[in-house]
């Protein structure tokens, strides 16, 4: 029976992680390690300057007063130090992680941290928005997670690759299928709200309204918008290899010789 770690960025009490854990128990032994509170949009950060507490809540459930990446790291290095871990699944996130949003996402960061540590990993999100949806239904996304995880365990995920899955928040019979696509690009209004606290000091509230995405074919943004489940393989190697080869022709050795003459 495979060991599966479930984590997220919405917190240990979120309904998404409960639905995910229940669904994946059909595949193997599930351990849940998640932040003690919501840590959305924390990106890929580790806590290095204060103590982290790993608190058992009930059998198989632990909370951490840290980031999603902390959860993956500590679970793998501590709880699974002497036993195999076969898969990490992060989610189900309350809201999509599409396009450039993956760089801010704590959900994706937890899966990415597991990939750093050579554990196959999946991030899964529900395309929920207060602006357009009446409520969240994690049942369909939990079923998607089950079947994607089943295939990942059977087929394997290549090293340095994680799967980013986004599910439309619609009934199962309205989903048109599953598309394997690249990441797109989403746009937001440049909104900064400036106000003063009771002591007269300025403070700022970041975040603007979602405006839309680049209308490019075969992207996660377009797939989910058109009622498909999107699956995008994300590579840990962030190198842009085409530019890498171009830069090799820029004669940086000549530049270095000029630098030496100025020092």
C-alpha atoms as one frame of an Amber mdcrd trajectory, in Angstrom:
protein
   0.000   0.000   0.000   1.578   3.330  -1.038   2.166   6.126   1.445   0.639
   9.436   0.358   1.262  12.845   1.911  -1.519  15.422   1.593  -0.877  19.107
   2.219  -2.188  22.523   1.141  -2.012  26.286   1.708  -5.617  26.861   2.865
  -4.959  25.304   6.263  -5.525  22.043   8.078  -9.254  22.761   8.614 -10.096
  23.613   5.004 -12.827  21.521   3.356 -10.620  21.018   0.295  -7.960  19.091
   2.161 -10.568  16.969   3.915 -12.161  16.000   0.591  -8.741  15.258  -0.928
  -7.592  13.073   1.963 -10.828  11.067   1.956 -10.622  10.472  -1.787  -6.979
   9.382  -1.756  -7.511   6.876   1.064  -8.853   4.555  -1.612  -5.295   4.469
  -3.037  -3.132   4.114   0.045  -2.251   5.263   3.548  -2.775   9.044   3.764
  -0.933  11.376   6.128  -2.112  14.993   6.281   0.367  17.754   7.169  -0.861
  21.302   6.598  -0.495  24.855   7.905  -2.317  25.658  11.135  -3.916  28.636
   9.365  -4.444  29.848   5.825  -1.163  30.599   4.027  -2.378  31.380   0.514
  -0.073  33.238  -1.913   2.954  32.708   0.330   4.873  31.368  -2.630   7.850
  29.099  -2.117   9.224  30.151   1.246  10.769  28.217   4.131  10.714  29.408
   7.748  14.327  29.837   8.862  14.193  32.514  11.569  11.703  31.165  14.090
  10.810  27.751  15.549   8.356  25.498  13.726   5.969  23.307  15.683   4.604
  20.025  14.363   1.369  19.425  16.279  -0.490  16.089  16.051  -4.247  16.697
  15.914  -5.533  13.141  15.491  -4.114   9.945  13.979  -2.575  10.825  10.621
  -3.214  14.583  10.916  -0.589  17.213  11.798  -0.584  21.007  11.735   2.471
  23.224  11.291   2.801  26.907  12.184   4.656  27.552   8.956   4.369  27.723
   5.195   3.140  25.059   2.770   6.742  24.400   1.717   7.611  23.944   5.420
   4.892  21.306   5.614   6.288  19.292   2.717   9.873  19.643   3.921   9.227
  18.740   7.557   6.890  15.879   6.736   9.371  14.315   4.323  12.436  14.876
   6.483  10.816  14.011   9.829   7.683  11.873   9.506   8.923   9.916   6.486
  12.583   9.860   7.385  12.636   6.100   7.904   9.799   4.951   5.666   9.011
   5.324   1.970   6.826   8.121   0.646   5.370   7.424  -2.775   3.398  10.560
  -3.621   2.647  14.091  -2.391  -0.656  15.753  -3.347  -1.228  19.407  -2.461
  -4.767  20.836  -2.408  -7.581  20.986  -3.096  -6.962  24.704  -3.340  -9.880
  27.111  -2.987  -9.312  28.980  -6.234  -7.383  28.279  -9.437  -3.619  28.128
  -9.814  -3.341  28.967 -13.492  -0.678  30.638 -15.606   1.678  33.001 -13.790
  -0.271  32.557 -10.538   1.680  29.345  -9.935   4.653  31.470  -8.838   2.646
  32.940  -5.939   0.826  29.766  -5.012   1.538  28.039  -1.718  -0.322  24.995
  -3.029   2.070  24.623  -5.948   5.047  25.480  -3.718   4.331  22.542  -1.415
   4.292  20.182  -4.392   7.407  21.819  -5.794   9.245  21.395  -2.471   8.412
  17.701  -2.538   9.771  17.540  -6.088  12.978  19.202  -4.874  13.228  16.331
  -2.394  12.705  13.751  -5.161   9.151  12.772  -4.251   6.581  12.631  -7.089
   4.037  15.383  -6.538   0.769  16.863  -7.751  -0.920  20.204  -7.050  -4.682
  20.370  -7.527  -6.959  23.412  -7.444 -10.643  24.214  -7.859 -11.494  27.142
 -10.133 -13.648  28.901  -7.546 -14.348  32.630  -7.593 -16.745  34.580  -5.393
 -17.536  36.709  -8.438 -18.941  33.940 -10.594 -19.752  30.911  -8.442 -22.455
  30.272  -5.885 -20.402  27.857  -3.841 -17.590  25.340  -3.788 -18.082  21.671
  -4.603 -14.877  19.744  -3.989 -16.378  16.371  -4.925 -15.484  16.498  -8.635
 -11.967  17.809  -7.967 -11.453  15.070  -5.365 -12.403  12.446  -7.943 -10.055
  14.009 -10.500  -7.288  13.965  -7.885  -7.923  10.272  -7.213  -7.627   9.197
 -10.843  -4.645  11.464 -11.610  -2.873  10.176  -8.486  -3.677   6.592  -9.453
  -2.095   7.113 -12.868   0.896   8.936 -11.355   1.580   6.021  -9.021   1.226
   3.547 -11.877   3.040   5.423 -14.656   5.450   7.558 -12.623   6.266  11.266
 -12.844   9.703  12.152 -14.269  12.314  13.611 -11.884  12.186  17.415 -11.493
   8.611  17.524 -12.804   5.355  18.090 -10.924   1.784  18.054 -12.215  -0.400
  21.139 -11.813  -4.093  20.261 -12.083  -7.002  22.728 -12.237 -10.648  21.676
 -12.144 -13.647  23.826 -13.163 -16.145  24.380 -10.351 -19.059  22.872 -12.261
 -21.012  19.595 -12.132 -19.214  16.559 -13.501 -21.587  16.202 -16.467 -20.700
  19.752 -17.589 -16.938  19.101 -17.722 -15.938  18.581 -21.349 -12.800  16.501
 -20.728  -9.165  16.740 -19.676  -6.524  18.695 -21.564  -2.744  18.476 -21.206
  -1.618  22.059 -21.728   1.098  24.629 -21.047   0.856  27.502 -18.562  -0.840
  30.677 -19.712  -0.753  34.241 -18.407  -3.394  35.986 -16.274  -3.893  39.724
 -15.713  -5.022  41.706 -12.677  -5.847  45.347 -12.056  -2.936  47.279 -10.544
  -4.681  48.147  -7.314  -2.949  49.457  -4.200  -5.205  50.819  -1.462  -3.430
  53.300   0.796  -4.901  54.161   4.193  -3.774  55.364   7.609  -3.806  53.404
  10.844  -5.065  54.934  14.146  -1.563  56.333  14.756  -1.540  58.170  11.437
   0.955  55.875   9.685   0.359  54.736   6.115  -0.412  51.139   5.305  -1.167
  49.448   1.984  -3.534  46.735   0.815  -2.369  44.878  -2.302  -4.418  43.006
  -4.859  -6.555  43.887  -7.841  -9.516  42.397  -9.659  -8.904  39.596 -12.131
  -9.083  40.995 -15.678  -8.596  37.973 -17.909  -5.895  35.960 -19.650  -3.901
  35.836 -22.865  -6.101  34.187 -25.488  -3.491  31.655 -26.563  -4.287  28.101
 -27.642  -3.448  25.101 -25.485  -3.035  26.919 -22.156  -4.355  26.024 -18.731
  -6.238  29.343 -18.544  -8.174  28.706 -21.742  -8.792  25.034 -20.993 -10.429
  25.701 -17.620 -12.346  28.689 -18.990 -13.805  26.348 -21.619 -14.846  23.760
 -18.998 -11.925  21.364 -19.265  -9.748  20.002 -16.507  -6.197  21.225 -17.193
  -3.032  19.300 -16.390   0.301  21.044 -16.837   3.702  19.431 -16.195   5.915
  21.987 -14.446   9.685  21.674 -14.696  11.963  22.589 -11.804  14.623  23.728
 -14.287  13.626  27.366 -14.893  16.308  27.888 -17.531  15.168  29.309 -20.866
  17.373  27.158 -23.072  16.839  29.087 -26.323  18.119  32.281 -24.692  20.906
  30.323 -23.002  22.286  29.369 -26.405  21.881  32.936 -27.707  23.726  34.381
 -24.703  26.708  32.156 -25.449  27.189  34.221 -28.618  27.265  37.565 -26.793
  31.056  37.458 -26.335  31.011  37.780 -22.570  34.727  36.950 -22.455  35.405
  40.268 -24.209  33.173  42.015 -21.667  35.096  40.388 -18.837  38.390  41.634
 -20.260  36.958  45.170 -20.305  35.805  44.783 -16.710  39.280  43.717 -15.589
  40.787  46.859 -17.117  38.441  49.072 -15.072  39.274  47.427 -11.733
